Amino acid sequence: MSLLHQMQSMASRVASSVYHDWGATFVRRGDLKNAIQSCTRAIEFDPGKYEAYFNRGVAYMNQGHYAEAIADFTTSLEIMPKQYKVLAYRGLAHYYDDALTDAMNDYNLALYYHPRESMVYVYRGMVSHDMGHYEAALHDYNDAMRYDPHNAISYRRRAETHVKLGNLRQAIQDYWAFLETGAMTTNATRQEVESIIGKLRLQLA
């Protein structure tokens, strides 16, 4: 490769990184249109920029464009395999797209590569719950809490599964634990969960 080509290649990689950084910032801000545009420019400058495919996939998923998100997550994994975070997000896109078996496969693989990731156990538990595999879901929520005792979502999701199994007292305990973590508890959420607890207590009366 000539010096000119080397300099052009370096310039393209620098431009790609700049656009990707903008794209990642736009994703965090929820500016999905600009996130997609910036990540697309990053990919144009460097088609091997696997992070740009990931961030564009997140933006697509947050727009509800699951097929596009899955395609970008898949390309990111083709460039850089074994990314448990990308597998987890692709699983989430499959979940939202009601492709539960595909979601389960992605979560299984994500946990193979990173077996201590609390939220992936929650996601896999959600899939098991929706498949009607309630005991498997409970097992995953328990593991989620084992690796992160402050994982609020795991308490709420486990409560929902306990309700399905008729374990109303355990469900009430988990709903209270969800509220006590202080995470994700807006006034509206607190009122909703307290209403659920009240209804469960009436069933026990």
C-alpha positions in Angstrom: 0.0 0.0 0.0 1.4 3.4 -1.0 1.9 6.2 1.5 -1.1 8.1 -0.1 -3.4 5.1 0.4 -2.2 4.7 4.0 -3.0 8.3 4.7 -6.4 8.0 3.0 -7.2 4.9 5.0 -6.2 6.6 8.2 -8.3 9.6 7.4 -11.3 7.4 6.7 -10.8 5.6 10.1 -10.6 8.9 11.9 -13.7 10.3 10.2 -15.5 7.0 11.0 -14.6 7.3 14.7 -15.8 10.9 14.8 -19.2 10.1 13.2 -19.5 7.0 15.4 -18.9 9.0 18.6 -21.6 11.5 17.5 -23.9 8.6 16.8 -23.3 7.0 20.2 -24.0 10.4 21.8 -27.2 10.8 19.9 -28.3 7.3 21.0 -27.8 8.2 24.6 -29.8 11.4 24.1 -32.6 9.6 22.4 -32.1 11.5 19.1 -32.6 8.4 17.0 -32.8 10.0 13.6 -29.4 11.7 14.0 -28.0 8.6 15.6 -28.8 6.6 12.5 -27.5 9.2 10.1 -24.2 9.5 12.0 -23.7 5.8 12.4 -24.4 5.3 8.7 -21.7 7.9 7.8 -19.3 6.1 10.2 -20.0 2.8 8.3 -19.5 4.5 4.9 -16.0 5.7 6.0 -15.2 2.3 7.6 -17.4 -0.7 6.8 -15.6 -2.7 9.5 -16.7 -0.3 12.3 -18.7 -2.9 14.2 -19.5 -0.5 17.0 -21.4 1.7 14.5 -23.6 -1.2 13.4 -24.4 -1.9 17.1 -25.3 1.7 17.9 -27.3 2.1 14.7 -29.1 -1.2 15.6 -30.0 0.2 19.1 -31.4 3.3 17.4 -33.4 1.2 15.0 -34.7 -1.0 17.8 -35.8 2.0 19.8 -37.7 3.2 16.8 -39.5 -0.1 16.6 -37.7 -1.2 13.4 -36.7 -4.6 14.6 -35.7 -6.2 11.3 -33.3 -3.4 10.6 -31.9 -3.6 14.2 -31.4 -7.4 13.9 -29.6 -7.0 10.6 -27.2 -4.4 12.1 -26.6 -6.5 15.3 -25.9 -9.5 13.1 -23.4 -7.6 11.0 -21.7 -6.3 14.1 -21.3 -9.9 15.3 -20.0 -11.1 11.9 -17.3 -8.5 12.1 -16.5 -9.0 15.8 -17.9 -12.3 17.1 -18.7 -13.2 20.8 -20.0 -9.8 21.8 -22.3 -10.7 24.6 -23.8 -7.2 24.7 -24.7 -7.3 21.1 -26.2 -10.7 21.4 -28.3 -9.5 24.3 -29.6 -6.5 22.3 -30.3 -8.7 19.3 -32.2 -11.1 21.6 -34.2 -8.1 22.8 -35.0 -7.1 19.3 -36.2 -10.7 18.6 -38.2 -10.6 21.8 -40.0 -7.4 20.8 -40.5 -8.9 17.3 -42.2 -11.9 19.0 -39.5 -14.3 17.8 -39.1 -16.0 21.2 -37.0 -18.9 20.1 -34.5 -16.7 18.3 -34.4 -14.5 21.4 -33.7 -17.5 23.7 -30.9 -18.6 21.4 -29.2 -15.2 21.6 -29.6 -15.1 25.4 -28.2 -18.6 25.8 -25.1 -17.6 23.8 -24.7 -14.3 25.5 -24.6 -16.1 28.9 -22.2 -18.6 27.5 -19.7 -15.8 26.8 -20.6 -13.7 29.9 -22.3 -15.9 32.6 -22.5 -13.2 35.3 -24.5 -10.6 33.4 -27.6 -9.9 35.6 -29.8 -8.2 33.0 -29.3 -11.0 30.4 -30.8 -13.5 33.0 -33.8 -11.1 33.3 -34.2 -11.0 29.6 -34.0 -14.8 29.3 -36.5 -15.1 32.1 -38.9 -12.8 30.3 -38.7 -15.1 27.3 -39.3 -18.2 29.4 -42.2 -16.5 31.1 -43.8 -15.6 27.8 -43.3 -19.2 26.6 -45.1 -20.5 29.7 -42.0 -21.9 31.3 -42.5 -20.3 34.6 -40.1 -22.4 36.7 -37.3 -21.7 34.3 -38.2 -18.0 34.4 -38.0 -18.0 38.2 -34.6 -19.7 38.0 -33.3 -16.9 35.8 -34.7 -14.1 37.9 -33.0 -15.8 41.0 -29.7 -15.8 39.1 -30.2 -12.2 38.1 -30.6 -11.2 41.7 -27.6 -13.4 42.7 -25.3 -11.3 40.5 -27.0 -8.0 41.2 -29.2 -7.9 44.3 -30.3 -4.3 43.4 -31.7 -5.3 40.0 -35.2 -3.8 40.4 -36.6 -5.3 37.1 -35.8 -8.8 38.3 -38.0 -8.3 41.4 -40.9 -7.1 39.4 -40.6 -9.7 36.7 -40.3 -12.5 39.3 -43.4 -11.2 41.0 -45.3 -11.4 37.7 -44.2 -15.0 37.4 -45.1 -15.9 40.9 -48.6 -14.6 40.1 -48.8 -16.9 37.2 -47.9 -19.8 39.5 -50.4 -18.8 42.2 -47.6 -17.9 44.6 -49.4 -14.7 45.7 -47.5 -14.1 49.0 -44.2 -14.4 47.2 -45.4 -12.1 44.5 -46.4 -9.4 47.0 -43.0 -9.7 48.7 -41.3 -9.2 45.3 -43.5 -6.2 44.3 -42.5 -4.6 47.6 -38.9 -5.3 47.0 -39.2 -3.7 43.6 -40.5 -0.6 45.2 -37.9 -0.6 48.0 -35.0 -0.6 45.5 -36.0 2.9 44.6 -35.1 2.3 41.0 -37.6 3.0 38.2 -40.3 4.0 40.8 -42.0 7.1 39.5 -45.1 8.2 41.3 -47.2 6.6 38.5 -45.2 3.3 38.8 -45.5 3.2 42.6 -49.3 3.8 42.4 -49.6 1.0 39.8 -47.6 -1.5 41.8 -49.3 -0.6 45.1 -52.6 -1.2 43.3 -51.5 -4.6 42.2 -50.4 -5.5 45.7 -53.8 -4.4 47.0 -55.6 -6.7 44.5 -53.4 -9.6 45.4 -54.1 -9.1 49.1 -57.8 -9.2 48.4 -57.3 -12.5 46.7 -55.6 -13.9 49.8 -58.3 -12.6 52.1 
